[in-house]
Amino acid sequence: MTDFERKVYQIIVNMSLYSKNPTLDELKRKTGNSEQEIRSAVKSLIRQGELSWNKEKQI
């Protein structure tokens, strides 16, 4: 896991503890990175099994 992936992961985990999924705009603001970089990091985290998506619950 790269430093940026770790940062995105921590933001998502911390926000989900309060029952809130971060939006792409929130991730862009908190990381200072572009949408493309964030999407790439999230896809990588999903491939690594660190994150998963539940379509029914939207989490």
Secondary structure as UniProt FT lines:
FT   HELIX           3..16
FT   TURN            17..19
FT   HELIX           24..31
FT   HELIX           35..48
FT   TURN            55..58
//
